[in-house]
Amino acid sequence: SSGINAEWPLRPGFVMPVALSQVVEQCRKDAFPPPDSTKLPTVVVNLDDKPAIRWKNAIEPVKDDIVDLIHTITGVLNKYVINVADFLFEVLLETLPEPYQSEIDGIADVLGIPEGQVVIYNIFYELFSVCTSIVAEDPQGNLYHGRNLDFGLFLGWDNQNDTWLLTEKLRKILKNVDFQKNGKTVYQSASFLGYVGLLTAVKPHTFTLTINERFNKDGGFVGIFNWIKGDRDAKWMGFLTRDIMDSATSYTEARHLLMTEKLVAPAYYILGGNSTGEGVIITRARESVVDVQELNITSNRWYLLQTNYDPGSPPPFFDDRRTPGNKCMKEWGRDATGVKSIFNVLTTKPNLNKLTVYTSIMSVRDGVTTWMQDCKTPCTPW
């Protein structure tokens, strides 16, 4: 036996081979610097190219890995995914805004698979990511923005390697992407190649932005259903992030757009700027703002930390990354704020867990640096 239970979420009676209790450790001080081998290389996407071909050079070297990942997703969803893929292709792809429609079409051509499967691959990131984001300001007024991207929950467990099946495969297609026009950087991201939206991005000298999934009964599936029915004035959250990177010229403008645009799925937007006090967590329902938390240096609120639960509500006992994260940020203190401290906080269990694919640290001055992560057993499953 390979030890892989790719279909276990669909099998009644399957018991995941990991305890529900969280693995919590003392705040780490020794995680930075990580091994050079874990640091992501950068690929360039030329925005001057036509949308249908602009991803070709980036994805060709890893196209087999992307196809393997997509087939894993369709395998987990079993035979139903083929019907869904065809349906999504017919209904969704042709309704998606440009340039994303043409980019997905071009990626499917390079991968040699149906466009509908690439649509599903892109939608998955709108619905299944679990994350931690931090924005912090040092005593000199410099802002740092860190994030763990956790992905693959309930999408197959690999008994042999004691990890989530999809999380393993995602590491093979992860790159920093430098989006350029006229040979100059417009914005940068940490991206899973084949996904055309943005979850983690920085516009040099201007602002940084991450998205965390928000679980809500009026959630992404409702938004997708409404889109299929014809209500298409909402923004896909990863596409909105990229639109803002393309068009917004300031922290203030980005903040306004994140608070006013109607969304397909609820989300937490974590935004950092280029001046003191410019940091905010925007808790979004699909059609309204639920809550806003901002840096306030005069009140000693020098950092913000967001997981996947509303700031005013306690996290569930089985997924409390907030309390250990806050403990470690306070233990490091404002004077130590920087890449080293934030990386150590994000590499302390349970913020580091079996779902964690990468850790990124961003600043408007230095761009984005990303390291692959791999939480060794004993480790919390999420």
ZAMARGU-4260 file (C-alpha; in steps of 0.2 Angstrom, whole numbers, plus 5000, padded with zeros to 4 digits):
<rodrens>
0) 5000/5000/5000 | 5006/5018/4996 | 4999/5024/5012 | 4989/5038/5003 | 4971/5039/5007
5) 4966/5051/4994 | 4948/5047/4995 | 4946/5047/5014 | 4936/5063/5016 | 4922/5053/5006
10) 4923/5037/5016 | 4912/5035/5031 | 4921/5029/5046 | 4938/5035/5042 | 4948/5041/5057
15) 4962/5053/5053 | 4978/5047/5061 | 4981/5063/5070 | 4974/5069/5087 | 4963/5084/5087
20) 4972/5092/5101 | 4985/5106/5096 | 5003/5104/5098 | 5009/5120/5107 | 5027/5124/5109
25) 5038/5138/5118 | 5040/5153/5107 | 5055/5149/5095 | 5070/5160/5095 | 5081/5149/5083
30) 5070/5147/5067 | 5079/5161/5058 | 5088/5160/5046 | 5080/5144/5039 | 5090/5134/5027
35) 5094/5142/5010 | 5087/5127/5001 | 5069/5132/5008 | 5070/5149/5000 | 5059/5151/4984
40) 5066/5156/4968 | 5058/5170/4958 | 5049/5169/4941 | 5044/5184/4930 | 5027/5187/4922
45) 5027/5200/4909 | 5011/5210/4910 | 5015/5217/4893 | 5012/5200/4885 | 4995/5195/4880
50) 4985/5187/4894 | 4984/5170/4885 | 5003/5168/4884 | 5010/5178/4899 | 5011/5163/4911
55) 5018/5151/4898 | 5037/5153/4903 | 5033/5152/4921 | 5022/5136/4921 | 5030/5126/4908
60) 5045/5119/4919 | 5032/5113/4932 | 5017/5109/4921 | 5018/5091/4925 | 5017/5095/4944
65) 5002/5107/4941 | 4993/5093/4932 | 4997/5080/4945 | 4990/5092/4958 | 4974/5096/4948
70) 4972/5077/4946 | 4974/5075/4965 | 4960/5087/4968 | 4949/5079/4955 | 4953/5062/4962
75) 4948/5068/4980 | 4931/5075/4973 | 4929/5058/4964 | 4918/5056/4948 | 4907/5072/4953
80) 4921/5084/4949 | 4921/5080/4930 | 4903/5085/4929 | 4907/5100/4940 | 4922/5105/4929
85) 4912/5104/4913 | 4898/5114/4921 | 4910/5127/4927 | 4919/5128/4911 | 4902/5132/4902
90) 4895/5144/4915 | 4910/5151/4924 | 4925/5153/4913 | 4916/5163/4900 | 4909/5174/4913
95) 4925/5178/4922 | 4933/5195/4920 | 4947/5199/4909 | 4962/5197/4909 | 4959/5181/4921
100) 4947/5172/4908 | 4961/5173/4895 | 4975/5169/4907 | 4966/5153/4913 | 4962/5148/4895
105) 4981/5150/4890 | 4986/5140/4906 | 4975/5126/4901 | 4982/5126/4884 | 5000/5124/4891
110) 4994/5111/4903 | 4985/5101/4890 | 4969/5099/4901 | 4951/5105/4900 | 4949/5124/4905
115) 4936/5119/4918 | 4948/5109/4928 | 4959/5125/4929 | 4944/5135/4934 | 4941/5123/4948
120) 4959/5124/4953 | 4958/5143/4954 | 4941/5142/4964 | 4949/5130/4977 | 4960/5144/4983
125) 4945/5155/4986 | 4937/5142/4998 | 4950/5131/5007 | 4965/5141/5013 | 4968/5143/5032
130) 4981/5156/5037 | 4990/5167/5049 | 4994/5185/5045 | 5004/5198/5055 | 5007/5217/5052
135) 5020/5225/5064 | 5029/5241/5066 | 5046/5243/5073 | 5052/5258/5083 | 5058/5267/5068
140) 5041/5266/5059 | 5046/5252/5047 | 5032/5240/5043 | 5034/5221/5041 | 5020/5210/5035
145) 5022/5191/5038 | 5010/5177/5033 | 5009/5158/5034 | 4998/5150/5020 | 4990/5134/5026
150) 4981/5124/5012 | 4974/5106/5009 | 4963/5103/5024 | 4952/5088/5022 | 4959/5085/5004
155) 4967/5068/5007 | 4979/5062/5020 | 4996/5053/5016 | 4999/5040/5030 | 5016/5036/5024
160) 5023/5054/5026 | 5011/5059/5040 | 5005/5075/5031 | 4991/5081/5020 | 4992/5075/5002
165) 4988/5091/4994 | 5000/5101/5005 | 5015/5091/4999 | 5011/5093/4981 | 5008/5112/4982
170) 5027/5115/4988 | 5032/5109/4970 | 5023/5123/4961 | 5026/5137/4973 | 5036/5152/4967
175) 5039/5170/4970 | 5032/5179/4955 | 5038/5196/4949 | 5025/5205/4939 | 5033/5217/4927
180) 5029/5230/4914 | 5042/5238/4903 | 5055/5228/4912 | 5051/5235/4929 | 5043/5227/4944
185) 5024/5232/4947 | 5021/5220/4961 | 5027/5204/4968 | 5018/5189/4975 | 5021/5172/4983
190) 5010/5161/4971 | 5005/5143/4967 | 5008/5143/4948 | 4992/5141/4938 | 4983/5151/4950
195) 4980/5169/4943 | 4974/5178/4958 | 4984/5184/4972 | 4984/5179/4991 | 5001/5187/4996
200) 5007/5202/4987 | 5017/5218/4989 | 5017/5234/4978 | 5035/5241/4981 | 5036/5257/4991
205) 5017/5257/4992 | 5008/5243/5002 | 5007/5225/5006 | 4992/5214/5006 | 4987/5196/5012
210) 4970/5187/5012 | 4964/5175/5025 | 4949/5164/5023 | 4934/5168/5033 | 4922/5154/5037
215) 4904/5160/5037 | 4887/5153/5033 | 4884/5166/5020 | 4901/5160/5012 | 4909/5157/4996
220) 4898/5143/4990 | 4883/5155/4991 | 4893/5168/4981 | 4898/5156/4968 | 4880/5150/4966
225) 4874/5168/4965 | 4887/5171/4951 | 4881/5156/4941 | 4863/5162/4943 | 4869/5179/4935
230) 4873/5190/4949 | 4891/5195/4944 | 4894/5212/4951 | 4904/5204/4965 | 4923/5202/4965
235) 4933/5186/4967 | 4944/5189/4981 | 4960/5184/4973 | 4956/5194/4957 | 4952/5209/4968
240) 4969/5208/4976 | 4977/5208/4959 | 4966/5222/4953 | 4971/5233/4968 | 4990/5229/4965
245) 4987/5234/4946 | 4978/5250/4950 | 4979/5257/4967 | 4993/5270/4970 | 4992/5271/4989
250) 4988/5263/5005 | 4972/5274/5007 | 4966/5269/4990 | 4969/5251/4993 | 4960/5251/5010
255) 4945/5260/5002 | 4943/5247/4988 | 4945/5232/5001 | 4931/5240/5011 | 4918/5244/4997
260) 4919/5231/4984 | 4906/5217/4984 | 4914/5200/4986 | 4910/5182/4980 | 4917/5175/4996
265) 4919/5183/5014 | 4937/5186/5019 | 4950/5195/5030 | 4960/5207/5021 | 4976/5212/5030
270) 4984/5228/5023 | 5001/5236/5027 | 5007/5253/5021 | 5023/5263/5020 | 5020/5275/5034
275) 5018/5274/5053 | 5001/5267/5059 | 4997/5261/5041 | 4991/5243/5046 | 4973/5236/5046
280) 4963/5220/5047 | 4947/5222/5037 | 4934/5208/5041 | 4923/5207/5026 | 4906/5199/5023
285) 4902/5197/5005 | 4892/5213/5004 | 4898/5223/5020 | 4912/5227/5032 | 4910/5218/5048
290) 4925/5225/5058 | 4940/5235/5056 | 4956/5234/5067 | 4970/5246/5065 | 4987/5249/5071
295) 4988/5263/5084 | 5006/5266/5090 | 5000/5279/5103 | 4990/5265/5112 | 5004/5253/5110
300) 4995/5243/5097 | 5011/5240/5087 | 5005/5224/5078 | 4990/5215/5072 | 4988/5196/5070
305) 4974/5188/5061 | 4970/5169/5059 | 4953/5163/5052 | 4941/5169/5066 | 4933/5186/5069
310) 4944/5197/5080 | 4930/5200/5093 | 4926/5181/5094 | 4936/5168/5103 | 4944/5155/5092
315) 4938/5137/5094 | 4949/5126/5106 | 4954/5114/5092 | 4961/5129/5081 | 4968/5142/5092
320) 4983/5150/5083 | 4979/5167/5089 | 4983/5165/5107 | 5000/5157/5105 | 5004/5170/5091
325) 5000/5184/5102 | 5010/5177/5116 | 5025/5176/5105 | 5024/5193/5097 | 5023/5200/5115
330) 5038/5190/5120 | 5048/5196/5106 | 5042/5214/5109 | 5042/5229/5098 | 5060/5233/5099
335) 5064/5216/5090 | 5051/5218/5077 | 5058/5213/5060 | 5060/5198/5048 | 5069/5187/5062
340) 5056/5189/5075 | 5040/5187/5064 | 5048/5172/5055 | 5051/5164/5072 | 5033/5168/5078
345) 5026/5160/5062 | 5037/5145/5064 | 5031/5141/5081 | 5018/5127/5083 | 5003/5128/5081
350) 5005/5143/5069 | 5017/5131/5060 | 5006/5115/5057 | 5004/5101/5045 | 4994/5112/5032
355) 5008/5126/5032 | 5015/5127/5014 | 5025/5143/5016 | 5030/5158/5026 | 5032/5175/5018
360) 5039/5191/5025 | 5036/5207/5016 | 5040/5225/5017 | 5037/5239/5005 | 5056/5242/5005
365) 5062/5225/5002 | 5048/5216/4993 | 5043/5198/4997 | 5054/5184/5003 | 5046/5166/5005
370) 5052/5150/5012 | 5044/5133/5010 | 5039/5125/5027 | 5037/5107/5033 | 5031/5104/5050
375) 5039/5088/5057 | 5029/5076/5068 | 5023/5079/5082 | 5013/5093/5074 | 4996/5099/5074
380) 4986/5094/5058 | 4979/5112/5056
</rodrens>
